Amino acid sequence: MSNTPMAANPLTRAVLEIDEYAAGLGWDQPARLFALVDTTRLRAQEPLLAAQLGLEEESGNTGLTPVEQDEIPADRPLDEFLGTIAWPDAVAGCALTVERLMLPPSAENAVPDGLGERELAKWVAGHPDRQEVRMTVAVLRDGTRESALRLREKDSPTEVLTGPDLVPGLADALSATFEE
């Protein structure tokens, strides 16, 4: 993905590559799950797949390669689905990209008491200060984390926020997929 900015950290590069891929698909997309594999190991162990992905030796591409997984079931809560995942040893990490509505912290005091999950979602969707955001969160087996956030209203590669602790709950859920 040629427009991905160069980042020093391979995990940050992978997160930005996934963000760029998701941006190319447009908004209002389902959540997408990716295995993160060591690119050098992938070329050595799966040369045909590496060639299919454009990861030839001369490309100089090292680090982590995101490999999109099967579609996440839409009829199942995301946290429940993530609880069913077990990764083979060849997978160095995983990443998820998902779109959500977010409110600024100032709106927290205005949330009506006693709302169920559906009512709360409806209330947030109707709030004038809501923001549509695409979150891409990745974790490695060793616990390293990275995230990228892209607001729909600032849909530009130069406006993507990155950092290890932007979406800690989702990072925790992804880390749990590596627990034995």
C-alpha positions in Angstrom: 0.0 0.0 0.0 2.1 2.8 -1.4 0.7 5.8 0.5 1.3 4.5 4.0 3.6 6.9 5.8 6.9 5.5 7.0 6.9 4.8 10.7 9.8 3.6 12.7 7.9 0.8 14.4 6.7 -2.2 12.3 3.5 -2.4 14.3 2.7 1.3 13.7 3.4 0.7 10.0 1.0 -2.3 10.0 -1.7 -0.3 11.7 -1.4 2.5 9.2 -1.4 0.1 6.3 -4.7 -1.4 7.6 -6.1 2.1 8.2 -5.2 3.0 4.6 -6.8 -0.2 3.3 -10.0 0.4 5.3 -10.1 4.0 4.1 -9.9 2.8 0.5 -13.1 0.7 1.1 -15.0 3.8 2.3 -17.1 4.3 5.4 -20.0 2.2 6.7 -18.0 -1.0 6.5 -18.2 -4.1 8.8 -15.5 -4.8 11.3 -12.4 -6.5 9.8 -10.0 -8.8 11.6 -6.3 -9.3 10.5 -3.6 -11.7 11.5 -0.2 -10.0 11.6 2.6 -12.2 10.4 6.4 -11.7 10.3 7.0 -10.7 6.6 10.4 -12.4 6.5 9.0 -15.6 7.9 6.1 -15.5 5.6 8.4 -15.2 2.5 10.4 -18.2 3.8 7.5 -20.5 4.8 4.9 -19.5 2.3 6.6 -18.2 -0.9 3.5 -18.5 -3.1 1.4 -16.5 -0.7 4.1 -13.9 -0.2 4.4 -13.5 -4.0 0.6 -13.2 -4.2 0.8 -10.4 -1.7 3.6 -8.7 -3.5 6.2 -9.4 -0.8 9.1 -10.5 -3.0 12.6 -10.2 -1.5 13.6 -7.3 -3.7 10.7 -5.2 -2.5 12.6 -4.7 0.8 9.3 -5.1 2.7 10.1 -6.4 6.2 8.2 -6.1 9.4 4.6 -7.3 9.7 2.2 -8.3 7.0 -1.5 -7.9 7.7 -3.6 -10.9 6.4 -7.3 -10.3 6.4 -9.4 -13.1 8.0 -12.8 -14.3 7.2 -15.7 -11.9 7.7 -16.8 -11.3 11.3 -20.4 -12.5 11.9 -22.7 -9.5 12.0 -25.2 -11.3 14.2 -22.7 -11.8 17.0 -21.4 -9.3 19.5 -17.8 -8.4 18.8 -16.5 -9.2 22.3 -18.2 -12.6 22.1 -16.7 -13.4 18.7 -13.2 -12.4 19.8 -13.5 -14.8 22.7 -13.7 -17.7 20.3 -10.4 -16.9 18.5 -7.2 -18.9 18.8 -4.2 -18.0 16.7 -1.6 -20.5 15.4 2.0 -20.0 16.4 2.9 -18.4 13.1 0.7 -15.4 13.9 2.8 -12.7 15.6 -0.2 -10.5 16.4 -3.6 -9.4 15.3 -5.5 -6.3 14.4 -9.1 -5.2 14.1 -10.6 -2.2 12.3 -14.1 -1.2 13.4 -16.3 1.9 13.0 -18.1 3.4 16.0 -19.9 6.6 17.1 -18.2 8.5 19.8 -19.1 11.4 22.0 -16.8 13.9 23.6 -16.2 13.5 27.3 -18.3 16.6 27.9 -21.4 14.7 26.8 -21.0 11.9 29.5 -23.0 13.9 32.1 -25.9 14.2 29.7 -26.4 10.4 29.2 -29.9 9.5 30.6 -29.9 6.9 33.4 -31.2 3.4 32.9 -30.7 3.1 29.1 -30.2 -0.4 27.7 -27.6 -1.1 25.1 -30.0 -0.4 22.1 -31.5 2.7 23.7 -28.0 4.1 24.5 -26.9 3.5 20.9 -29.9 5.3 19.6 -29.3 8.2 22.0 -25.7 8.5 20.9 -26.7 8.3 17.2 -29.0 11.2 17.7 -26.6 13.4 19.7 -25.5 16.5 17.9 -21.9 16.2 19.1 -21.4 12.6 17.9 -18.4 11.7 15.8 -18.0 8.8 13.5 -14.6 7.2 14.0 -12.7 4.3 12.5 -10.5 2.6 15.0 -7.7 0.2 14.0 -6.1 -1.6 17.0 -3.3 -4.1 16.8 -1.5 -6.2 19.5 1.4 -8.5 19.4 1.9 -11.7 21.4 4.3 -9.9 23.7 1.7 -7.3 24.6 2.9 -4.5 22.4 0.0 -2.3 21.2 -0.8 0.3 18.6 -3.9 2.1 17.5 -5.0 4.5 14.7 -8.1 6.7 14.9 -9.6 8.4 11.8 -12.6 10.7 12.2 -15.0 10.7 9.3 -15.2 14.5 9.3 -11.3 14.6 9.0 -11.0 11.7 6.6 -7.4 12.2 5.5 -4.2 10.2 6.1 -2.6 13.3 7.6 -5.3 13.5 10.2 -5.0 9.9 11.6 -4.1 9.8 15.3 -1.8 7.0 16.4 -0.7 5.7 19.8 -0.6 2.6 21.9 -3.3 3.5 24.4 -6.1 5.1 22.3 -8.5 2.2 22.6 -7.4 0.2 25.6 -10.5 -1.9 25.9 -10.3 -3.2 22.4 -6.6 -3.8 22.8 -7.3 -5.8 25.9 -9.9 -7.9 24.0 -7.4 -8.6 21.2 -4.6 -9.5 23.6 -7.0 -12.0 25.2 -7.1 -13.9 21.9 -3.5 -14.9 22.5 -4.0 -16.3 26.0 -3.9 -20.0 26.4 
